[in-house]
């Protein structure tokens, strides 16, 4: 069975719940530590799917691994190898497929409601889920690539997810665990506190009902990952 490639761009932004999900389903995976200088592979067909995680950089930065990653995503789409992007990963997918990544009107950090769009494509991914509480940590946003469908949005960011056949790009973070959330705030909590407001939560606000919120989010993530794995197995 070919492994699923997980691209890590920051030591603190690993696969989180996605790794737990794969282990529970007996699916092999390989973490490519781009943050440690590991190279971007050339052939996506060596993997059952490509999963791109988050990171503090912008896809518009002049970083040596970005052009190769964009080219790999395009090759994967052409070859029918499913791609799944989380936050930065979704932005990389959008840019690779002809979209644009620009500054969001506001920073969105912490817990916030996202709403599932109307239409058959959104229903195919989310089923009867109409809205849920997701975790956010971003200051940029992507446009929806040509041919893709917008399937999720929030009051502070119109484009929270898009689907293109078996490929899924997310702006929000559905892969969170309590440990990941605490680690991110430990790294940047004081800076976040200075910018707290309607779209930015303090560490204390994010900690409220943390275990219950993460458990509910993991249930939605599992639904999305189930659908995505169907594309990997097709």
VENKABEL-V653335 format. One record per helix or strand of 2 or more residues. SS is the DSSP state (A for helix, B for strand). FROM is the first residue (numbers start at 1). TO is the last residue. Records with the same first field share a line. If there is no record, write none. Layout:
SS->FROM-TO + FROM-TO
This chain:
B->4-8 + 29-33 + 49-52 + 82-86 + 101-116 + 131-142 + 149-154 + 157-164 + 167-170
A->17-24 + 34-36 + 44-46 + 66-79 + 88-96 + 120-126 + 178-194 + 203-207 + 210-233
